[in-house]
Amino acid sequence: MRVGVLTGGGDCPGLNAVIRGIVRKGVQDYGYEFVGYRDGWRGPLEGDTTVLDIPAVRGILPRGGTILGTSRVNPAQIEGGLERIKRNLAHHMVDALICIGGEYTLGIAQRLSEEGVNIVGVPKTTDNDLNGTDFTFGFDTAVGVATEAIDRLHTTAESHHRVQVLEVMGRHAGWIAVHAGLAGGANVILIPEQKFDVEQVCRYVERRFAVNYSPIVVIADGALPVEGQLPEEDGTRDFFGRTGSYSIGEWLGKEIESRTGKETRTTVLGHTQRGGSPSAFDRYLATRFGINAVEAVHAGEWGTMVSMRAEEILRVPLAEATKEIKTVPLELYREVGVFFG
Ligand code: F6P
């Protein structure tokens, strides 16, 4: 059996651990050969491959990023893209493809699977927003980085009697904000699932100062204020389709300072949450996903994605995992709201 492997979408800690788990399990137990595709869907689209054998995966377990490279190339938006992928897979004599990716990479995998390609998916995203699995690797590392940042912001905020705003990642979901915000003792957590009122945030901030604490506001990069509070349209559009070129955290920091008169600083944590070495949990989860993806290939369970439910690694239909994203339930958000202000 010859198996292609690709990593698509944003990188995240644990990708190399999955690749190593796949190759070690496949070569040792089943004598598989592997073909590494470079840079997500660009690899199979352009027939760009790399050697993927035991020496290639030696020593990569604790390394961040992905030895295969990644991209957000979308073959579905390229004329004849999916057909080209099928032709290249046949040309490379690849019997099955393991796709490690998030919502969009696995969405393409699902389409190819419907068109008869033998595909198994592995869920990946720091955002933890994939359906069908309790956790995705990369998330725990990102939450750890964000929590450490909050701990550090507390001491500088207190020393200067300032507000500190921390913008974390998450795109359309607030999982990193909620987990790190709670773990770090943030005073306000703002997420994309619930629009916020800047005036209300300012009241929380003032309440916090009134009891002699310097507030920490955690905001997810995809969070939005209620209608009418965003800057005027300036013709540009950001990653989230928002008009205006700004970071939501920086915008909020300026609003808080001008509305409350309290000195405010903003930290945009950005890609530090996605870079570097994976946490122990992410290495454990990613390695088990890799091993179990090979088991799914061996069992011929095409069109499935490995997933974690409690401690068990299961296989769920790709279609179920990709039909919508997993967002923070509002009951959970209400629960953490007890600490606001
Ligand atoms: O989906 C992963 C993610 O890191 C999001 O949390 C974030 O909003 C986005 O990707 C950033 O994308 P890019 O790496 O293209 O800047």
Residues whose N, C-alpha, C, O or C-beta is under 5 A from the ligand:
A	BS01	F6P	G10 D127 M169 G170 R171 D221
